[in-house]
């Protein structure tokens, strides 16, 4: 599987053309989709659009200077797309055609960079779970073990990227929906500072106009941190400037505390005291990861972050479920209290991040678990833990505060990949990505799912051709 950087080099040097790249993507889909169910739709015009991109490159007509012209893109099927169906993971026919006749703002921005939509990826109905399944395609399976969940709700994108359908995909995150599937599937995700990337045109929205939901953050899933770094800055430059939200520091204010520098100070939180966490994850972070971090930073283990987890979840739930003006006075009071709590809790995390350049925490209390559509308790350390506590306990706090989070694989437990959350100050995405690249180099992991080794003979011609041309790079 070739990286985004390699793909761009091959395209620019003429080693690979867009039609051949399209064939690689479609062959991988044909090979792996029967096993994983990652896609709801494949773009019917994908080959045609890739051919057109190739002709523009060949004739040196790329007048828009589209850096990613012809690179395939996966789009979570919660983003509306003008020229393709959008299901939101359901067979319901609720939304009118008028609502669906334009691209979501983030999809439009990616197309403006030259990306070609390969397909729409699977999600749970209306994105309402941290597993991925729906009546359209069934269960989305984990490429590392088909009996396990891929995570969700951006599970289809994470699976597609992990199997090399392409190297870049769009997803979104309300309680961990970028981070949990990235963690379970061994890929990278970025949940930017809340409000940085537009969620206009992403579910939920209303028919009289597009609604941006509090806490909801749109973001990217890639195979590597390096790939994500290549896309993120050009994407930001192509979007209209956005004002910071009330609980989030502006860029200049957020950058004044200290610089990450050459030897950043890392606050490592192997577990939270109120959260039952798989002891193997705790040991991986506190021992193996810390040892690797010492080569590129100054890690310091923080015993725990002090906060009332039950209170946090209660206020988080109020804000996460807010999509219209409260109809009752009691609802309005609850909402005011929840936003007050968010502001205060955000200040506490900001205070911690004035001491440390980054925080590192688990993504999930458990490893990828067997498909569990009834949301039964999950077994962690031989204890039954309620479903939501066993899944979003580490991700929800940073959804609430809006801090940027890079999810990056750091090792394996058995045959399953394990990632961590690398949390930075508001608007510190550039620093996060720079340090994430260093972590990636130090870890040096082979993150090729075992499914790839059992079902990819049809594309050997393409990959051998590309790899044999490596001396040209």
C-alpha positions in Angstrom: 0.0 0.0 0.0 1.5 3.3 -1.1 1.3 6.5 1.0 -0.2 9.8 -0.1 3.3 11.2 -0.5 4.3 8.3 -2.7 1.0 8.6 -4.7 1.6 12.3 -5.4 5.2 11.7 -6.4 4.1 8.9 -8.8 1.4 11.1 -10.3 3.6 14.2 -10.7 6.5 12.2 -12.2 4.3 10.2 -14.6 5.1 6.9 -13.1 1.4 6.4 -12.4 -1.6 7.9 -14.1 -5.0 8.6 -12.6 -6.7 5.8 -14.5 -4.2 3.3 -13.1 -4.7 4.7 -9.6 -8.5 4.3 -10.0 -7.9 0.7 -11.0 -5.9 0.0 -7.8 -8.7 1.5 -5.6 -11.5 -0.4 -7.4 -9.6 -3.7 -7.3 -9.0 -3.3 -3.6 -12.7 -2.6 -3.1 -13.6 -5.7 -5.1 -11.2 -7.8 -3.1 -11.9 -6.6 0.4 -15.5 -5.3 0.5 -17.1 -8.8 0.7 -15.2 -9.2 4.0 -15.6 -5.8 5.6 -18.6 -3.8 4.3 -16.9 -0.5 4.6 -18.7 1.3 1.7 -22.3 2.2 1.2 -21.8 3.6 -2.3 -19.1 3.6 -4.9 -19.0 6.7 -7.1 -20.5 5.5 -10.5 -18.5 8.2 -12.3 -15.2 7.5 -10.5 -13.3 6.1 -13.5 -14.5 9.0 -15.7 -13.5 11.6 -13.2 -10.1 10.1 -12.7 -9.6 9.9 -16.4 -10.5 13.6 -16.7 -8.0 14.4 -13.9 -5.4 12.4 -15.7 -5.9 14.3 -18.9 -5.6 17.6 -17.1 -2.3 16.5 -15.7 -1.0 15.1 -19.0 -1.8 18.3 -20.9 -0.4 20.5 -18.2 -3.8 22.2 -17.8 -3.9 22.2 -14.0 -4.5 26.0 -14.0 -6.1 25.8 -10.5 -2.8 24.3 -9.1 -4.7 21.5 -7.5 -2.1 19.8 -5.4 -4.1 16.6 -5.0 -5.6 16.3 -8.5 -6.8 12.8 -9.1 -6.2 11.4 -5.6 -9.2 9.3 -4.5 -11.2 10.4 -1.4 -13.5 8.4 0.9 -16.4 10.4 2.4 -18.4 9.3 5.4 -22.0 9.1 4.3 -23.1 11.7 6.8 -21.7 14.4 4.5 -24.0 15.4 1.7 -22.6 15.1 -1.8 -24.2 16.9 -4.7 -23.7 14.2 -7.3 -24.0 11.0 -5.2 -26.6 9.6 -2.8 -26.4 10.4 0.9 -28.0 7.9 3.2 -26.9 9.0 6.8 -26.8 5.2 7.4 -30.5 4.7 7.1 -33.2 3.7 4.6 -35.4 6.6 5.9 -36.5 9.0 3.1 -36.8 12.1 5.3 -34.7 14.7 3.5 -35.9 16.5 0.4 -33.8 16.7 -2.8 -33.4 20.5 -2.3 -31.3 19.8 0.8 -29.1 17.3 -1.0 -28.3 19.3 -4.1 -25.0 20.8 -2.9 -21.8 19.4 -1.4 -21.1 19.7 2.3 -18.6 22.5 2.7 -15.7 20.2 3.6 -16.4 17.9 0.6 -16.4 21.0 -1.6 -13.1 22.1 -0.2 -11.5 18.7 -0.7 -12.8 18.6 -4.3 -11.3 22.1 -4.9 -7.9 20.6 -3.9 -8.3 18.1 -6.7 -9.5 15.0 -4.7 -12.0 12.7 -6.5 -14.7 11.1 -4.4 -14.2 7.3 -4.6 -17.2 6.4 -2.5 -19.4 7.0 0.6 -18.4 5.1 3.7 -20.6 3.2 6.1 -21.8 4.5 9.5 -24.4 3.5 12.1 -27.9 4.9 11.6 -27.6 8.7 11.8 -24.1 8.1 13.3 -25.6 7.2 16.6 -23.1 4.6 17.9 -19.4 3.9 18.3 -19.8 0.7 16.2 -20.6 0.7 12.5 -23.6 -1.1 11.1 -26.8 -0.3 9.3 -29.7 -1.8 7.3 -28.1 -0.8 4.0 -24.8 -2.8 4.2 -24.9 -4.7 7.5 -22.0 -4.8 9.9 -18.7 -3.2 9.1 -15.9 -5.6 10.2 -12.5 -4.8 11.6 -9.8 -5.7 9.1 -7.5 -7.0 11.8 -10.2 -9.5 13.0 -13.5 -9.7 11.2 -15.3 -10.9 14.3 -14.5 -7.5 16.0 -16.0 -4.1 15.6 -14.3 -1.5 13.4 -15.4 1.2 15.9 -17.6 4.1 14.8 -19.2 6.1 13.7 -16.6 6.8 11.1 -15.8 3.1 10.9 -16.2 2.7 7.2 -13.7 5.4 6.5 -11.2 3.9 8.9 -11.5 0.5 7.4 -11.2 1.7 3.8 -8.1 3.7 4.6 -6.5 0.8 6.5 -7.0 -1.5 3.6 -5.7 1.0 1.1 -8.8 1.9 -0.9 -7.1 5.2 -0.7 -4.9 7.1 1.7 -7.3 9.9 2.8 -10.9 10.0 4.1 -13.4 12.3 5.7 -15.0 11.6 9.0 -16.6 13.3 12.0 -16.5 13.1 15.7 -19.1 13.8 18.4 -17.9 11.5 21.2 -15.0 9.8 19.6 -16.3 8.8 16.2 -13.0 9.6 14.5 -10.7 8.5 17.3 -12.2 5.1 18.3 -12.3 3.6 14.7 -8.8 5.0 14.1 -7.7 3.3 17.3 -9.3 -0.1 16.5 -8.2 -0.1 12.8 -4.6 1.0 13.2 -4.9 4.3 11.3 -4.4 8.0 12.1 -7.1 10.6 12.7 -7.2 14.3 13.5 -10.1 15.9 15.4 -9.2 19.5 15.0 -10.0 22.3 17.4 -13.7 22.6 17.6 -15.0 25.0 15.0 -11.9 24.9 12.8 -13.4 22.8 10.0 -17.0 23.5 8.9 -19.7 20.9 9.6 -22.1 22.7 7.3 -23.7 20.0 5.2 -23.1 17.2 7.7 -25.9 15.5 9.5 -27.7 16.8 11.6 -29.1 19.7 9.6 -32.5 21.2 9.0 -34.3 21.7 5.7 -34.4 25.5 6.1 -30.7 25.8 6.4 -27.5 24.0 7.5 -27.0 23.7 11.2 -23.6 23.3 12.9 -24.1 21.2 16.0 -22.2 22.0 19.2 -19.3 19.6 20.0 -19.5 18.0 16.5 -16.2 18.2 14.8 -15.3 17.2 11.2 -11.9 15.8 10.5 -9.6 13.5 8.5 -8.5 9.8 8.6 -5.3 8.8 6.9 -2.9 5.9 6.9 0.0 8.0 8.4 0.6 11.3 10.2 2.7 12.3 7.3 -0.2 11.9 4.9 -2.4 13.9 7.2 0.1 16.7 7.4 0.2 17.0 3.7 -3.5 17.5 3.4 -4.4 19.6 6.5 -2.7 22.9 5.8 -3.8 23.2 2.2 -7.3 22.3 3.3 -7.3 25.1 5.9 -6.1 27.6 3.3 -9.0 26.7 1.1 -11.7 27.3 3.7 -13.2 30.6 4.8 -11.8 32.0 8.1 -13.9 31.0 11.1 -14.2 32.9 14.4 -13.2 30.9 17.6 -16.0 29.6 19.8 -16.5 31.3 23.2 -14.8 28.5 25.3 -11.8 28.3 22.9 -8.8 30.6 22.9 -8.0 32.4 19.7 -4.9 31.3 17.8 -2.6 34.1 19.1 -3.8 33.7 22.6 -3.5 29.9 22.5 0.1 30.1 21.2 1.5 32.4 23.9 1.9 29.8 26.8 4.9 28.0 25.4 6.3 26.3 22.3 6.6 22.6 21.9 10.2 23.1 20.7 12.7 20.3 20.1 12.2 18.5 23.4 8.5 18.9 24.3 7.2 18.0 27.7 4.6 15.3 27.6 2.0 14.6 30.3 1.3 10.9 30.1 -2.0 9.7 31.6 -2.1 5.9 31.3 -5.5 5.7 32.9 -8.2 7.6 34.7 -9.1 6.5 38.3 -12.8 6.4 37.7 -12.5 4.3 34.4 -11.8 0.6 34.4 -9.1 0.3 31.7 -7.6 -2.8 30.2 -4.4 -3.3 32.1 -2.6 -4.3 29.0 -3.3 -0.8 27.5 -2.2 0.8 30.7 1.1 -1.1 30.6 1.7 -0.4 26.9 1.4 3.3 27.5 3.2 3.6 30.9 6.1 1.3 29.9 6.7 0.7 26.2 5.4 4.0 24.9 7.1 6.1 27.6 10.4 4.4 26.8 10.0 5.3 23.1 8.9 8.9 24.0 12.1 9.4 26.0 14.0 9.4 22.6 12.1 12.5 21.3 10.7 14.3 24.4 10.5 14.5 28.1 7.5 12.4 29.2 6.2 12.7 32.7 3.5 10.4 34.0 0.5 12.2 35.5 -1.2 10.0 38.1 -4.6 11.2 36.9 -6.6 14.2 35.8 -8.9 15.3 38.5 -12.6 15.7 37.5 -16.0 14.1 38.3 -16.5 11.8 35.4 -20.3 11.3 36.1 -20.8 15.1 36.2 -18.9 15.5 33.0 -20.9 12.8 31.2 -24.2 14.4 32.4 -23.3 17.8 31.0 -21.7 16.4 27.9 -25.0 14.5 27.1 -27.0 17.7 27.4 -24.8 19.6 24.9 -24.4 16.7 22.6 -28.2 16.3 22.3 -28.7 20.0 21.7 -29.9 20.6 18.2 -32.7 23.2 18.6 -33.8 25.8 21.1 -35.1 24.3 24.3 -38.9 24.3 24.6 -39.1 24.2 28.3 -37.5 26.4 31.1 -36.0 23.3 32.8 -34.3 22.4 29.5 -32.9 25.9 29.2 -31.6 25.8 32.7 -29.9 22.4 32.1 -28.3 23.8 29.0 -26.9 26.9 30.7 -25.4 24.7 33.5 -23.9 22.4 30.9 -22.2 25.3 29.0 -21.0 26.8 32.2 -19.5 23.4 33.2 -17.8 23.2 29.7 -16.2 26.6 30.1 -14.8 25.7 33.6 -13.6 22.3 32.6 -12.0 23.7 29.5 -10.0 26.1 31.6 -8.8 23.2 33.8 -7.5 21.3 30.8 -5.9 24.6 29.5 -4.2 25.0 32.8 -2.7 21.5 32.5 -1.6 22.2 29.0 0.2 25.3 30.3 2.5 22.9 32.1 2.8 20.3 29.4 3.1 20.7 25.6 0.9 17.7 24.9 -1.1 15.1 26.8 -1.2 11.4 26.0 -4.1 9.3 27.0 -5.8 6.0 25.9 -8.4 6.3 23.2 -10.7 3.6 24.6 -10.7 1.7 27.9 -10.8 -1.6 25.9 -9.3 -3.2 22.8 -11.5 -3.7 19.8 -14.4 -5.9 21.0 -16.7 -8.4 19.4 -19.7 -7.0 17.5 -22.2 -5.9 20.2 -25.2 -4.4 18.5 -27.4 -4.6 21.6 -24.9 -2.5 23.6 -24.4 -5.1 26.3 -21.7 -4.5 29.0 -18.2 -5.0 27.8 -15.7 -7.2 29.7 -12.6 -5.3 30.8 -10.2 -6.9 33.3 -12.8 -9.6 33.9 -15.3 -7.0 34.9 -18.5 -6.1 33.1 -18.5 -2.4 32.3 -21.5 -0.6 30.9 -21.4 0.0 27.2 -20.9 3.8 27.0 -18.5 3.9 29.9 -16.4 1.2 28.3 -16.2 3.1 25.0 -16.2 6.9 25.2 -14.8 7.6 28.7 -11.5 8.9 27.3 -12.8 10.6 24.2 -15.9 12.6 25.5 -13.8 14.9 27.7 -11.9 16.4 24.8 -15.1 16.6 22.7 -16.5 18.8 25.4 -13.4 21.0 25.6 -12.8 21.3 21.9 -9.1 20.6 22.1 -7.4 19.1 19.0 -6.6 15.4 19.2 -4.3 13.4 17.0 -5.0 9.6 17.3 -1.9 7.6 16.4 -1.1 3.9 16.6 1.7 3.2 19.1 1.9 -0.6 19.4 0.1 -3.9 19.4 -1.6 -6.1 22.0 -1.6 -9.5 20.6 -2.5 -9.0 16.9 -4.5 -5.9 17.5 -3.3 -2.3 17.0 -3.5 0.2 19.9 -3.5 3.9 19.5 -3.4 6.9 21.9 -4.8 10.4 21.9 -2.2 13.1 21.6 -4.0 16.2 22.9 -2.7 19.7 22.2 -3.7 23.3 23.0 -6.4 24.9 21.0 -5.3 25.7 17.5 -2.0 23.8 17.9 -2.6 21.3 15.1 0.7 22.1 13.4 2.6 21.3 16.5 0.5 18.1 17.0 1.3 16.9 13.5 5.0 17.7 13.8 5.4 15.8 17.0 3.1 13.0 15.7 5.5 12.5 12.7 8.3 12.1 15.2 6.3 9.5 17.1 5.5 7.7 13.9 9.2 7.5 13.0 10.1 6.2 16.5 7.4 3.6 16.6 8.1 2.3 13.1 5.1 0.0 13.0 3.9 -2.3 10.2 0.2 -1.4 10.2 -0.9 -3.7 7.3 -4.0 -5.6 8.3 -3.7 -9.4 8.0 -6.6 -9.4 5.5 -4.3 -7.7 3.0 -2.0 -10.6 2.9 -4.7 -13.1 2.1 -6.5 -11.3 -0.7 -4.5 -9.0 -2.9 -2.9 -10.9 -5.8 -4.8 -9.0 -8.5 -3.0 -5.7 -7.9 0.5 -7.1 -7.7 1.2 -5.8 -11.2 0.5 -2.2 -10.2 2.4 -2.3 -6.9 5.4 -4.0 -8.4 5.5 -1.5 -11.1 5.4 1.4 -8.7 7.9 -0.1 -6.3 10.3 -1.0 -9.1 10.3 2.6 -10.0 11.4 3.7 -6.6 14.9 4.6 -7.9 13.2 7.4 -9.9 12.1 9.1 -6.7 
